[in-house]
């Protein structure tokens, strides 16, 4: 049995998968002040009366780290940066506790200037006196030789809660992005650690000794314990869950637009013949690029519970959410209230919805029904406009899927998959506004949780070899070994795959049946006095993102059962133009 659990801005959803099908699903309100309580309530509800000994793993998708950064609910970490040849490292300042220190490594990994231990000791004392408990350490060419980062870590000692080394986060040479990535990880670490400890302690009290995984931004999972090393990888796990939840039902021949319409946001993505698009450099946070591998997604501040108001004679929807729809006790009219006025939704206070919509209708000289139609249509058109802009942005640069670079390819979706609580209602209207085939995925209201449950564990390893200097390293793995002058790409690849298998096992992946692939490689000969003196080799390998082997059976069961389970939210093709 597997549990998938998605903590969204409005609701926390959980599904229990067993014997190739979804056995149970629950939806509970998310408490933004205590995401852990939301997680535990969802788990408790979905496990009620279940033989817990059969549980194989639990996979979480959470907005915790994203919220931390967006809402700036974190303490400033310290950053110790070792510069080198080229642009001044001071230009990449991240915050008040940012220090550029002595030391230099060149692009070949050779030490040009050593680290001054007295300088680091003084900085450590200063940071402790300022109450800084998390520190990022980044050297310009540390991926070629991490000796300075390691030395600084040793000098800092045990006086800090978390010290993250840039070379352990990525093998990329992009210095500014590596600084930003280390900063991000250090900033979110305290909140993520508290969440981890609360989950672990509560499961222990309940007698649940089962592997806990967390969904990463690239659509793969890692063990919750492994996430302590790089908590930033859990950024954007919510949008990743949307993609993975839609993936089993996407066309393998066409291109697909995925729309996850929630209460607070609409998350968007594109699939090319069933393969998610990938951001090859890394996600941006607050306009700053990082090296956090992620699926290419976009979030729009518009959902079923977005606040609707009149401004300068025009209806404005979102991006804020002031609580639930008025039909469910809220104080501000929303698109959900518009659906109640139009008679498309039941189960709430339609009278309250009408009262709220009238506050918009009256200034515009409209009826409640007219204003409700205007609000809902405008919400649909905004979503489609944002999707069109996302597709245009994708087509303005090389297109990468999780498997390959598509040279010269232009994305042209022909179908739309819609998921999220109000998905059926939006899908009908979207179908009338576009030429796309519009479908609602099975179990649309808990599809994110299903996506988290079905995602498989992914890992990545970068290996660098310099046979002239006689070494092969994998900085992120703490690996270094001597190599002969004739060390070549084939042997470097063998090392990379072996290390990837070991890392994958540490992060909770299966020992067998792992699909690995090369995602980056380069090799050039070093020549002196007309003689080749060695090779410079770089290889990055990964476990392919995707779904666990059982997903086809589960997806087939959901589609086959749509007629019987329509009342449970399992209809598949709801609308087409």
ChimeraX attribute file (.defattr): number of C-alpha atoms within 10 A of each C-alpha:
attribute: neighborCount
match mode: 1-to-1
recipient: residues
	/A:1	20
	/A:2	20
	/A:3	27
	/A:4	32
	/A:5	35
	/A:6	33
	/A:7	29
	/A:8	26
	/A:9	21
	/A:10	20
	/A:11	23
	/A:12	27
	/A:13	29
	/A:14	33
	/A:15	30
	/A:16	24
	/A:17	20
	/A:18	16
	/A:19	11
	/A:20	16
	/A:21	17
	/A:22	19
	/A:23	12
	/A:24	15
	/A:25	23
	/A:26	21
	/A:27	20
	/A:28	16
	/A:29	15
	/A:30	21
	/A:31	17
	/A:32	17
	/A:33	8
	/A:34	11
	/A:35	19
	/A:36	21
	/A:37	16
	/A:38	22
	/A:39	24
	/A:40	17
	/A:41	20
	/A:42	26
	/A:43	22
	/A:44	14
	/A:45	16
	/A:46	22
	/A:47	19
	/A:48	10
	/A:49	8
	/A:50	11
	/A:51	9
	/A:52	14
	/A:53	11
	/A:54	11
	/A:55	19
	/A:56	14
	/A:57	17
	/A:58	21
	/A:59	28
	/A:60	26
	/A:61	32
	/A:62	27
	/A:63	19
	/A:64	24
	/A:65	26
	/A:66	18
	/A:67	17
	/A:68	17
	/A:69	16
	/A:70	10
	/A:71	9
	/A:72	12
	/A:73	13
	/A:74	16
	/A:75	16
	/A:76	22
	/A:77	27
	/A:78	28
	/A:79	27
	/A:80	22
	/A:81	26
	/A:82	23
	/A:83	22
	/A:84	20
	/A:85	13
	/A:86	7
	/A:87	9
	/A:88	10
	/A:89	20
	/A:90	13
	/A:91	8
	/A:92	16
	/A:93	16
	/A:94	18
	/A:95	12
	/A:96	10
	/A:97	17
	/A:98	19
	/A:99	19
	/A:100	17
	/A:101	18
	/A:102	17
	/A:103	18
	/A:104	22
	/A:105	24
	/A:106	17
	/A:107	16
	/A:108	13
	/A:109	17
	/A:110	14
	/A:111	17
	/A:112	11
	/A:113	13
	/A:114	13
	/A:115	18
	/A:116	14
	/A:117	15
	/A:118	10
	/A:119	11
	/A:120	20
	/A:121	15
	/A:122	11
	/A:123	18
	/A:124	22
	/A:125	12
	/A:126	13
	/A:127	20
	/A:128	14
	/A:129	9
	/A:130	11
	/A:131	13
	/A:132	18
	/A:133	20
	/A:134	25
	/A:135	27
	/A:136	26
	/A:137	26
	/A:138	31
	/A:139	29
	/A:140	29
	/A:141	28
	/A:142	28
	/A:143	30
	/A:144	27
	/A:145	24
	/A:146	24
	/A:147	19
	/A:148	25
	/A:149	26
	/A:150	17
	/A:151	15
	/A:152	23
	/A:153	18
	/A:154	11
	/A:155	14
	/A:156	19
	/A:157	11
	/A:158	10
	/A:159	14
	/A:160	15
	/A:161	12
	/A:162	19
	/A:163	25
	/A:164	23
	/A:165	27
	/A:166	31
	/A:167	28
	/A:168	21
	/A:169	22
	/A:170	22
	/A:171	25
	/A:172	18
	/A:173	15
	/A:174	16
	/A:175	21
	/A:176	18
	/A:177	23
	/A:178	26
	/A:179	27
	/A:180	25
	/A:181	30
	/A:182	28
	/A:183	27
	/A:184	25
	/A:185	30
	/A:186	30
	/A:187	28
	/A:188	27
	/A:189	28
	/A:190	20
	/A:191	16
	/A:192	22
	/A:193	17
	/A:194	12
	/A:195	19
	/A:196	17
	/A:197	13
	/A:198	15
	/A:199	17
	/A:200	16
	/A:201	13
	/A:202	13
	/A:203	16
	/A:204	12
	/A:205	9
	/A:206	9
	/A:207	11
	/A:208	14
	/A:209	15
	/A:210	15
	/A:211	14
	/A:212	21
	/A:213	27
	/A:214	29
	/A:215	34
	/A:216	32
	/A:217	27
	/A:218	32
	/A:219	33
	/A:220	27
	/A:221	32
	/A:222	25
	/A:223	23
	/A:224	27
	/A:225	20
	/A:226	15
	/A:227	22
	/A:228	17
	/A:229	19
	/A:230	21
	/A:231	24
	/A:232	27
	/A:233	26
	/A:234	30
	/A:235	30
	/A:236	27
	/A:237	31
	/A:238	29
	/A:239	31
	/A:240	30
	/A:241	33
	/A:242	30
	/A:243	35
	/A:244	27
	/A:245	29
	/A:246	28
	/A:247	26
	/A:248	22
	/A:249	20
	/A:250	24
	/A:251	17
	/A:252	14
	/A:253	9
	/A:254	14
	/A:255	21
	/A:256	29
	/A:257	25
	/A:258	31
	/A:259	28
	/A:260	30
	/A:261	27
	/A:262	24
	/A:263	26
	/A:264	26
	/A:265	24
	/A:266	22
	/A:267	26
	/A:268	24
	/A:269	26
	/A:270	30
	/A:271	25
	/A:272	23
	/A:273	16
	/A:274	19
	/A:275	22
	/A:276	28
	/A:277	24
	/A:278	26
	/A:279	21
	/A:280	19
	/A:281	15
	/A:282	19
	/A:283	24
	/A:284	16
	/A:285	16
	/A:286	8
	/A:287	7
	/A:288	12
	/A:289	18
	/A:290	23
	/A:291	26
	/A:292	29
	/A:293	20
	/A:294	27
	/A:295	29
	/A:296	26
	/A:297	22
	/A:298	17
	/A:299	18
	/A:300	17
	/A:301	17
	/A:302	25
	/A:303	30
	/A:304	29
	/A:305	29
	/A:306	28
	/A:307	24
	/A:308	25
	/A:309	20
	/A:310	14
	/A:311	10
	/A:312	6
	/A:313	10
	/A:314	11
	/A:315	16
	/A:316	16
	/A:317	26
	/A:318	21
	/A:319	16
	/A:320	15
	/A:321	23
	/A:322	17
	/A:323	19
	/A:324	22
	/A:325	28
	/A:326	25
	/A:327	28
	/A:328	16
	/A:329	13
	/A:330	17
	/A:331	16
	/A:332	22
	/A:333	31
	/A:334	33
	/A:335	31
	/A:336	28
	/A:337	35
	/A:338	31
	/A:339	24
	/A:340	25
	/A:341	27
	/A:342	18
	/A:343	11
	/A:344	12
	/A:345	16
	/A:346	11
	/A:347	8
	/A:348	15
	/A:349	15
	/A:350	21
	/A:351	14
	/A:352	21
	/A:353	29
	/A:354	22
	/A:355	17
	/A:356	25
	/A:357	29
	/A:358	22
	/A:359	16
	/A:360	24
	/A:361	23
	/A:362	12
	/A:363	11
	/A:364	15
	/A:365	11
	/A:366	14
	/A:367	14
	/A:368	22
	/A:369	19
	/A:370	17
	/A:371	23
	/A:372	28
	/A:373	17
	/A:374	16
	/A:375	27
	/A:376	22
	/A:377	18
	/A:378	16
	/A:379	22
	/A:380	18
	/A:381	16
	/A:382	14
	/A:383	22
	/A:384	16
	/A:385	11
	/A:386	16
	/A:387	22
	/A:388	13
	/A:389	12
	/A:390	18
	/A:391	18
	/A:392	14
	/A:393	10
	/A:394	18
	/A:395	15
	/A:396	10
	/A:397	12
	/A:398	13
	/A:399	20
	/A:400	21
	/A:401	20
	/A:402	22
	/A:403	15
	/A:404	13
	/A:405	15
	/A:406	13
	/A:407	10
	/A:408	10
	/A:409	12
	/A:410	15
	/A:411	18
	/A:412	15
	/A:413	18
	/A:414	15
	/A:415	21
	/A:416	24
	/A:417	28
	/A:418	29
	/A:419	31
	/A:420	25
	/A:421	21
	/A:422	22
	/A:423	22
	/A:424	24
	/A:425	17
	/A:426	22
	/A:427	26
	/A:428	17
	/A:429	17
	/A:430	24
	/A:431	19
	/A:432	14
	/A:433	14
	/A:434	16
	/A:435	12
	/A:436	18
	/A:437	20
	/A:438	27
	/A:439	25
	/A:440	29
	/A:441	32
	/A:442	28
	/A:443	27
	/A:444	26
	/A:445	28
	/A:446	27
	/A:447	29
	/A:448	34
	/A:449	32
	/A:450	32
	/A:451	30
	/A:452	36
	/A:453	34
	/A:454	30
	/A:455	26
	/A:456	26
	/A:457	27
	/A:458	26
	/A:459	24
	/A:460	24
	/A:461	25
	/A:462	27
	/A:463	27
	/A:464	25
	/A:465	27
	/A:466	26
	/A:467	22
	/A:468	19
	/A:469	18
	/A:470	16
	/A:471	16
	/A:472	24
	/A:473	25
	/A:474	27
	/A:475	25
	/A:476	20
	/A:477	17
	/A:478	11
	/A:479	11
	/A:480	15
	/A:481	10
	/A:482	14
	/A:483	19
	/A:484	14
	/A:485	16
	/A:486	13
	/A:487	21
	/A:488	18
	/A:489	18
	/A:490	9
	/A:491	12
	/A:492	20
	/A:493	20
	/A:494	11
	/A:495	16
	/A:496	25
	/A:497	24
	/A:498	13
	/A:499	20
	/A:500	23
	/A:501	22
	/A:502	15
	/A:503	19
	/A:504	23
	/A:505	17
	/A:506	15
	/A:507	20
	/A:508	22
	/A:509	21
	/A:510	13
	/A:511	10
	/A:512	8
	/A:513	7
	/A:514	15
	/A:515	11
	/A:516	17
	/A:517	14
	/A:518	19
	/A:519	18
	/A:520	11
	/A:521	15
	/A:522	11
	/A:523	15
	/A:524	10
	/A:525	15
	/A:526	15
	/A:527	12
	/A:528	9
	/A:529	6
	/A:530	7
	/A:531	9
	/A:532	12
	/A:533	15
	/A:534	22
	/A:535	22
	/A:536	20
	/A:537	21
	/A:538	24
	/A:539	23
	/A:540	22
	/A:541	21
	/A:542	21
	/A:543	23
	/A:544	22
	/A:545	23
	/A:546	23
	/A:547	21
	/A:548	12
	/A:549	12
	/A:550	12
	/A:551	20
	/A:552	15
	/A:553	13
	/A:554	20
	/A:555	19
	/A:556	14
	/A:557	14
	/A:558	23
	/A:559	18
	/A:560	14
	/A:561	15
	/A:562	18
	/A:563	12
	/A:564	11
	/A:565	15
	/A:566	13
	/A:567	9
	/A:568	13
	/A:569	17
	/A:570	21
	/A:571	23
	/A:572	22
	/A:573	17
	/A:574	18
	/A:575	17
	/A:576	17
	/A:577	13
